Amino acid sequence: MDVKQLERLIETLRESNADSREMARRIQESLYEDIGYAKVDHARAARQGFPEVVFGKGKPRQQIVGIVERLLERSQSNLLVTHTDAETFGDIRNIATEAEWHDSARLIRIMRDSSDLGTANIAVVTAGTSDIPVAEEAALTAEAMGNRVDRIWDVGVAGIHRVLAERALLRRSRVVVVAAGMEGALPSVVGGLVSVPVVAVPTSIGYGASFGGVAALLGMLNSCSSNVTVVNIDNGFGAGFVASLINRRWQQPTD
């Protein structure tokens, strides 16, 4: 629920002559809804700029569908379900025909609002083809949050001329997301080419000594490019979210 929706609710309660206890109960219900197995956060868009995102891994299918159904009832914003499967998408499609299944990212996206909220483009870059699922999660998240996204795949340091060929596209971006596994060197290279924030995403791609992305994570944390910041291993959603906040065209509240 955003500020305008809350204002309308308060006005409705005033007109109905509800007492203070009833008003408090109704406002609390508008902020979050207890459905037994989850407390659905309906106020997150007002607090953080985007509705609650449903993390699907580990949740039974019926719980995911139930949470999505409640969120859709209260909001006309875009909605994401991450780390899920095609069977869950089939069930969600029954309650939201506009739902999209993105197999590479294992993500369901429901687009209801096409507002352009970004000040410029976000570039999402991968070192290798194997990093695309994590990067695509970042790209889909950024698009759902109202941004234009340029995808630049497979430009890792093993053939550094490939990323150098993309300098013009990188430099027109307001923020760059870089997903890389192995030694995680690409974000430092990109950071040295641009004057904007670089959000580095270590991926779990690599051989034994990469330790499931830990080597890439440590390499990125030790980057000598001062515009590089790092999210957790395989956290494409987190990278897309923070890149969107950096790029967002904020509207100042009015009195």
N, C-alpha and C positions, 0 to 999 in steps of 0.2 A: 504494500500500500504506500503510495507516494503522498506528499504533503497535501496536494489538492484533494485526493480521495479522503484523507483524514479530516480535512476541513469540511467536506460534504457530510461525512458521518456525524461530526460534532453538531453541525447545523440541523441535521435530521433529528438527532436526539433532543436538541433544544426545542424544536417544534413539537415533538411528541411529549414534552413535559416529563421526560424520564428523570427519576431521582438520581442522586450522585452515585449510589451503589450500582444502579443499572448502567449508567454512563461509563463508570469505571470498568465494569464487566465487558461491555460491548467494545470499548477501546482496546482492552487487553486482548480480546478475541481477534481484533483486527491486526494486532501486531504478530501474534503467533497462534497456531492452532494445534492443540494436543489431540492426536489421532491414535493414541495408545502406544504404537511402536515408534513414533517420531513426533517431534514438536516442530511443525512446519513454520518456517520463518517468513511471514508475509511482509515484514518491514525492511528486509535487507536491501531492496532497491533504493529506498529512501536514505538508508545509512551509508551504503557502499557503492551505489551507482548501477547495480545489476542484481536481479533476483537471485534467490538461493539456487545454487547449482547442485544437481543430484549426482552424487558419486555412487555408481552402480555396483562396483565390485564388492562382493560379500553380502549384498542385500538380496533377499528372495524377490522374484519377479513381481509378485503381487504387491509387495511393499513399495517398490519403485513406481509402479503404475499408480498406486494410491496417493503417493506424495505428489507425483506429476499432476494428477487429476485435481488435487486441492490447490496447487499453485496456479493452474490454468483457470480455475474458477474465480480467483481473486485478482488476476493480473492480465493485461494485454501485452505484456513485454515478451521478449524472446526468452527461450528456455533451453537449457542444456542438460543432458544426461551423459556423464562421462564414464569410461571404463565399463561398458555394458556389452550386450550381444544382440544379434539379429532377432532372436526369439522375443526378447523384451521389446524391441522396436515394433514387432508385429502386434503386440498387445497395446502399446501406446498409440499406434496408428488407428486403432479402433476408437480412441477418444479424442484424437487430434489428427485429422486427415492431412494437415500441412506438415506433419513430422517428416524429417529427412534422416535417412540412415547413411552414415559415413563409415564404411567398413574399415578403411585404413586406420583411422583414428579411434575406432570402436566407440563412436560417439553418436548420440541422437540430438538433433537440433530442430527446434520448433521456432520458426521465424514469423513473428506477428507484427513487428515494427521495423520499417526500413529506414528509420531516421539516420542521417549522416552526422555523427557526433564527433568525428575526428578532425583535428586541425590539418592533418596531412596524411600521407600513406605510412603504413607499417610494412617493413620488409621482414619476411620470415625466410631464413636461410638454413640449409643443411650442409654438413660436411660430406655426407654420403647418402646414397639411396636408402640405406637401412635406417637412417635417422628420420625419414619422412613421416612415419606414423606419429611420432612425438611432435614434430614440427607442424603437421597438419592439424593436430589438436590445438596448438597455439593459434594457427591461422583461422580456424573455424570459430574459436572463442573470440578472437579480435573482431571478426566480421559480425558475430552475433551482438557484440557490444557497440556496433555502429561505425566500424572503421573500414577503410579501403586497404586491401592487403595485396602486396606483391610477393609471389612465391619464387624463390631462387633455390633450386635443388642441385645437389651434388657438385659443390665447388670447394672441396676440401684441400688441405695444404699439400697433399700428395701431387696435385697438379695446380699449383698456386696461380698460374696464369688464368685459370677459370674464374676465380673470384675477382681478380684484377680487371677482368673484362666486364664485370658488373658494377664498377665503381660509380658510374653515373646514376644507376638505379638506386644504389645504396645511399648516395649522397642526397637524393631528393626525399628520403624518408625522414620522418620525425623521430622514429625509434626503430631499432633493428633487433630482432630475435634470432639467435643463432643456436641451432641444435647440433651437437657433435658428440661422438663417442671416442673410442680409442684413447689418444692422449689429450683430446679436448683443446687443440691448439687454435682452431679457426676463430673463436671469438676474439682472441688477442689480435689476430691479423685484421679482422674487420674493424675492431676498435681503433686500430692505427690508421684506418682509411676514412673514418667519418668523425664528425664533431657532435654526434647525438648519442643518447644512451643506448648501450648494447646490453640486452638481456640474454645471458648465456644459459643454455639448458644442457647439462650433461646427460647423455643417454647411456643406457646399459649395454650398448653395442661394443663388442671388442673381445679379445682373447683373454685367457686366464688371468694374466697380470693386470688386466683392466679392472678386475674385482667388481664386475657388474656396474660399472660407471663411476666407481670411487676414484680411479685414477684421473678420469676426465674432470670430475668435480674438484679435486685438489688442484689440478692444473689451472682450471678457470678461476678458482679462488686466489691463486697466486699470479694472476695475470698482471703484467706490467702496463697494460693499457688502462688508464685511470677511469675511463668511461664504461668499463665492464662491471656489471653486477650479475649475481648468479642465483638461480632457483634450484630446487632439489632435483635429484636424478629422475628423468623421464616426466618431469612436471610441465608438460606442454600447456596445460590449462593455466597454471599459475603464471607462466611467462606471457601468454596471450592476455591474461587479465591485467597484469601490471603494465604491460605495454599499452593497453587501451587506456588506462588511467593517465599515463604520461601524455598520451596523444589527445585526450578528451578536450572538447570545447565546452568548458564549464560555463553555466549561466549563474551569475551572481544572484543570490536571493534578494527579493525586493521587500521593502517594509510595507 
